[in-house]
Amino acid sequence: MSGLANFQSRLEHLQSNKLFETVVIAIIVLSALTIGAKTYNLSPGITQALEWLDTGVTLFFVLEISARILSERQLLKFFRSGWNIFDFTIVVASLVPLEDSELVLLARLLRIFRVLRLVSMIPELRLLVNALFKAIPRMGYVVLLMFVIFYIYGAVGSIIFDEINSVLWGDVAISMLTLFRVATFEDWTDVMYETMTVYPLSWIYYLSFIFLTTFVFLNMMVGIVLDVLTREHQKFDLESGEGEAGEVHWIREHAESMERRLDRIEQLLVERNRET
């Protein structure tokens, strides 16, 4: 049992080694470059070499994920982490053989997603992805409000501008697509000038829409993401003991420890005074 514990501790030490993490990241990048190289017309010799390299990368990933699983004291603890499940799924999916003609397309597509393992390997990228997913529920209300604005402006545009250009304003759905073009500033002035030939004040319609969607709602989206990202940074600093949040947590813990010691000293002094 001690031998197994020693083996697991060595695996844990290997995973926490910065050099090993760098090697894993380099292999992930190499895997991505290999997949990209296969999209070019290459000689049979280079193609065969890339196949061998792909097999070696797959074998390395299998050994690496196996080491991570074996290093856990409890197997279920490994699968409690969403990132571990993500890595395990990516590695298992890459085991689909390329030789099978029916699965060759699926196998190549699954191997593309191996580059996503960079997200799980680099803490900063994990931080960004976690912040993005946590911001989605709050962003949903902004998106819903944006849809309402798009729908209102789309209905108005379809009613007023349909006679000018039915291709752009034929119905509500097409009008909303046109407004999306306006919101992304894709030749939106051509659309505006076309309607201004009939309705000179139609610029109010476009500018008010751009102000609401681009300046207001887009900034609200950015604000939500920045707020969640700031909280995630504080949480990361707190867990790692780094940054301002980590320092504040360290000071708070030591202050509480000092208070407990002072309380014990005070109790000892009170007991001695009673004895005397």
C-alpha positions as CSV (number, residue, x, y, z in Angstrom):
1,M,0.0,0.0,0.0
2,S,2.9,2.3,0.8
3,G,4.4,1.5,-2.6
4,L,1.1,2.6,-4.4
5,A,1.1,5.8,-2.3
6,N,4.7,6.5,-3.3
7,F,3.9,5.9,-6.9
8,Q,0.9,8.2,-6.8
9,S,2.9,10.9,-5.1
10,R,5.5,10.7,-7.8
11,L,2.8,11.1,-10.5
12,E,1.4,14.1,-8.6
13,H,4.9,15.6,-8.5
14,L,5.3,15.0,-12.2
15,Q,2.1,16.8,-13.0
16,S,3.0,19.8,-10.9
17,N,6.4,20.0,-12.6
18,K,6.5,23.2,-14.8
19,L,8.7,21.5,-17.3
20,F,6.2,18.6,-17.8
21,E,3.4,21.1,-18.2
22,T,5.4,23.0,-20.8
23,V,6.0,19.7,-22.7
24,V,2.3,18.9,-22.6
25,I,1.5,22.3,-24.0
26,A,4.1,21.9,-26.7
27,I,2.7,18.5,-27.7
28,I,-0.8,20.1,-27.9
29,V,0.5,22.8,-30.2
30,L,2.4,20.2,-32.3
31,S,-0.8,18.3,-32.6
32,A,-2.6,21.3,-33.9
33,L,0.2,22.1,-36.4
34,T,0.1,18.5,-37.6
35,I,-3.7,18.7,-38.3
36,G,-3.2,21.9,-40.2
37,A,-0.3,20.5,-42.2
38,K,-2.6,17.6,-43.4
39,T,-4.8,20.1,-45.2
40,Y,-2.1,20.8,-47.7
41,N,-1.1,18.7,-50.7
42,L,2.0,16.9,-49.4
43,S,4.3,14.1,-50.7
44,P,3.5,10.6,-49.6
45,G,6.6,10.5,-47.4
46,I,5.7,13.6,-45.5
47,T,2.1,12.4,-45.2
48,Q,3.3,9.1,-43.7
49,A,5.5,10.9,-41.3
50,L,2.6,13.1,-40.2
51,E,0.6,9.9,-39.6
52,W,3.3,8.5,-37.4
53,L,3.6,11.8,-35.5
54,D,-0.2,11.8,-35.0
55,T,0.0,8.3,-33.6
56,G,2.8,9.4,-31.2
57,V,0.8,12.4,-30.0
58,T,-2.2,10.3,-29.4
59,L,-0.2,7.8,-27.4
60,F,1.4,10.6,-25.4
61,F,-2.1,12.0,-24.5
62,V,-3.3,8.5,-23.5
63,L,-0.2,8.1,-21.2
64,E,-0.6,11.6,-19.8
65,I,-4.4,11.3,-19.0
66,S,-3.7,7.8,-17.5
67,A,-1.0,9.3,-15.2
68,R,-3.5,11.9,-14.0
69,I,-6.1,9.3,-13.3
70,L,-3.7,7.0,-11.4
71,S,-2.4,9.9,-9.4
72,E,-5.8,10.4,-7.8
73,R,-6.3,8.7,-4.4
74,Q,-9.9,8.2,-5.3
75,L,-11.0,7.6,-8.9
76,L,-14.3,9.4,-8.6
77,K,-12.5,12.5,-7.5
78,F,-10.9,12.8,-10.9
79,F,-14.2,12.8,-12.7
80,R,-15.7,15.4,-10.3
81,S,-13.8,18.1,-12.1
82,G,-15.4,19.3,-15.3
83,W,-12.0,20.1,-16.9
84,N,-10.8,16.5,-16.2
85,I,-13.9,15.1,-17.9
86,F,-13.3,17.5,-20.8
87,D,-9.7,16.2,-21.2
88,F,-10.7,12.6,-20.8
89,T,-13.4,13.0,-23.5
90,I,-11.0,14.7,-25.9
91,V,-8.4,11.9,-25.5
92,V,-10.9,9.1,-25.8
93,A,-12.4,10.7,-28.9
94,S,-8.9,10.9,-30.5
95,L,-8.6,7.1,-30.3
96,V,-11.1,6.7,-33.2
97,P,-9.0,4.9,-35.9
98,L,-8.1,6.8,-39.0
99,E,-7.9,3.6,-41.1
100,D,-11.6,3.0,-41.1
101,S,-12.9,4.7,-44.3
102,E,-16.3,5.3,-42.7
103,L,-14.9,7.0,-39.6
104,V,-12.0,8.8,-41.2
105,L,-13.9,12.1,-41.4
106,L,-15.2,11.8,-37.9
107,A,-11.7,10.9,-36.6
108,R,-10.1,13.9,-38.3
109,L,-12.8,16.3,-36.9
110,L,-12.3,14.9,-33.4
111,R,-8.6,15.4,-33.6
112,I,-9.1,19.1,-34.3
113,F,-10.6,19.5,-30.9
114,R,-7.4,18.3,-29.2
115,V,-6.1,21.9,-29.5
116,L,-8.8,22.8,-26.9
117,R,-6.8,21.1,-24.3
118,L,-4.7,24.3,-24.2
119,V,-7.7,25.8,-22.3
120,S,-7.5,23.1,-19.6
121,M,-3.8,23.2,-19.3
122,I,-3.3,27.0,-19.0
123,P,-5.0,28.5,-15.9
124,E,-5.5,31.9,-17.4
125,L,-7.4,30.4,-20.3
126,R,-9.5,28.4,-17.8
127,L,-10.2,31.6,-16.0
128,L,-11.5,33.3,-19.2
129,V,-13.7,30.3,-20.2
130,N,-15.2,30.0,-16.7
131,A,-15.9,33.8,-16.7
132,L,-17.6,33.5,-20.1
133,F,-19.8,30.6,-19.0
134,K,-20.8,32.3,-15.8
135,A,-21.6,35.5,-17.7
136,I,-23.9,33.8,-20.2
137,P,-27.0,33.7,-17.8
138,R,-26.7,37.4,-17.1
139,M,-26.0,38.2,-20.7
140,G,-29.2,36.3,-21.6
141,Y,-31.4,39.1,-20.3
142,V,-29.5,41.7,-22.3
143,V,-29.9,39.5,-25.4
144,L,-33.6,39.1,-24.8
145,L,-33.9,42.9,-24.5
146,M,-31.9,43.3,-27.7
147,F,-34.2,40.9,-29.5
148,V,-37.2,43.0,-28.4
149,I,-35.5,46.1,-29.8
150,F,-34.6,44.3,-33.0
151,Y,-38.2,43.0,-33.4
152,I,-39.7,46.5,-32.8
153,Y,-37.4,48.2,-35.2
154,G,-37.7,45.3,-37.7
155,A,-41.5,45.6,-37.7
156,V,-41.4,49.4,-38.1
157,G,-38.8,49.1,-41.0
158,S,-40.9,46.4,-42.7
159,I,-44.0,48.6,-42.6
160,I,-42.4,51.8,-43.7
161,F,-39.5,50.8,-46.1
162,D,-41.0,47.7,-47.8
163,E,-42.1,49.8,-50.8
164,I,-38.5,51.1,-51.2
165,N,-36.7,47.8,-51.1
166,S,-38.6,44.6,-50.5
167,V,-35.3,42.6,-50.6
168,L,-34.1,44.3,-47.4
169,W,-37.5,45.1,-45.7
170,G,-39.9,42.5,-47.1
171,D,-40.9,41.1,-43.7
172,V,-40.0,41.2,-40.1
173,A,-37.4,38.4,-40.4
174,I,-35.6,40.0,-43.3
175,S,-35.8,43.4,-41.7
176,M,-34.1,42.1,-38.6
177,L,-31.3,40.6,-40.7
178,T,-30.9,44.1,-42.4
179,L,-30.8,45.7,-38.9
180,F,-28.1,43.2,-37.9
181,R,-26.1,44.4,-40.9
182,V,-26.7,48.0,-39.7
183,A,-25.6,47.1,-36.2
184,T,-22.4,45.6,-37.5
185,F,-21.8,48.7,-39.7
186,E,-21.6,46.5,-42.8
187,D,-22.3,49.2,-45.6
188,W,-25.1,50.4,-43.4
189,T,-24.9,53.9,-44.9
190,D,-26.0,52.5,-48.3
191,V,-29.2,51.2,-46.7
192,M,-29.8,54.5,-44.9
193,Y,-29.2,56.7,-48.0
194,E,-31.6,54.5,-50.0
195,T,-34.4,55.1,-47.6
196,M,-33.5,58.8,-47.2
197,T,-34.3,59.4,-50.9
198,V,-38.0,58.8,-50.0
199,Y,-38.0,59.6,-46.2
200,P,-35.4,62.3,-45.5
201,L,-35.8,61.9,-41.8
202,S,-35.2,58.2,-41.8
203,W,-31.7,58.8,-40.5
204,I,-33.3,59.2,-37.0
205,Y,-34.5,55.5,-37.3
206,Y,-31.0,54.2,-38.0
207,L,-29.0,56.4,-35.6
208,S,-31.4,55.7,-32.7
209,F,-31.2,51.9,-33.4
210,I,-27.3,52.1,-33.6
211,F,-27.2,54.0,-30.4
212,L,-29.3,51.5,-28.5
213,T,-27.8,48.3,-29.9
214,T,-24.1,49.2,-30.5
215,F,-23.4,51.7,-27.8
216,V,-25.8,50.7,-25.0
217,F,-26.4,47.0,-25.2
218,L,-22.9,46.1,-26.4
219,N,-21.3,48.1,-23.5
220,M,-23.7,46.3,-21.1
221,M,-22.4,43.0,-22.5
222,V,-18.8,44.1,-22.0
223,G,-19.6,45.4,-18.5
224,I,-21.1,42.0,-17.5
225,V,-18.1,40.1,-18.8
226,L,-15.7,42.4,-17.1
227,D,-17.6,42.1,-13.8
228,V,-17.6,38.3,-13.9
229,L,-14.0,38.2,-15.0
230,T,-12.9,40.5,-12.1
231,R,-14.7,38.1,-9.7
232,E,-13.0,35.1,-11.2
233,H,-9.6,36.8,-10.9
234,Q,-10.3,37.5,-7.3
235,K,-11.4,33.9,-6.7
236,F,-8.3,32.6,-8.5
237,D,-6.0,34.9,-6.4
238,L,-7.7,33.8,-3.3
239,E,-7.2,30.1,-4.0
240,S,-3.6,30.5,-5.2
241,G,-2.7,33.0,-2.5
242,E,-1.5,35.5,-5.1
243,G,-2.5,39.1,-5.9
244,E,-4.4,41.6,-3.7
245,A,-7.2,39.2,-2.8
246,G,-4.7,36.5,-1.7
247,E,-2.8,39.0,0.4
248,V,-6.0,40.2,2.1
249,H,-7.0,36.6,2.8
250,W,-3.5,35.9,4.2
251,I,-3.8,38.9,6.5
252,R,-7.3,38.0,7.6
253,E,-6.3,34.4,8.5
254,H,-3.2,35.6,10.4
255,A,-5.3,38.3,12.2
256,E,-7.8,35.7,13.3
257,S,-5.0,33.4,14.4
258,M,-3.5,36.3,16.5
259,E,-6.9,37.0,18.0
260,R,-7.3,33.4,19.1
261,R,-3.8,33.4,20.6
262,L,-4.6,36.6,22.5
263,D,-7.8,35.1,23.8
264,R,-6.0,32.1,25.1
265,I,-3.4,34.4,26.7
266,E,-6.1,36.4,28.3
267,Q,-7.8,33.3,29.6
268,L,-4.5,32.1,31.1
269,L,-4.0,35.4,32.8
270,V,-7.5,35.4,34.2
271,E,-7.0,31.9,35.6
272,R,-3.7,32.8,37.2
273,N,-5.3,35.9,38.8
274,R,-8.0,33.6,40.2
275,E,-5.4,31.2,41.6
276,T,-3.5,34.0,43.3
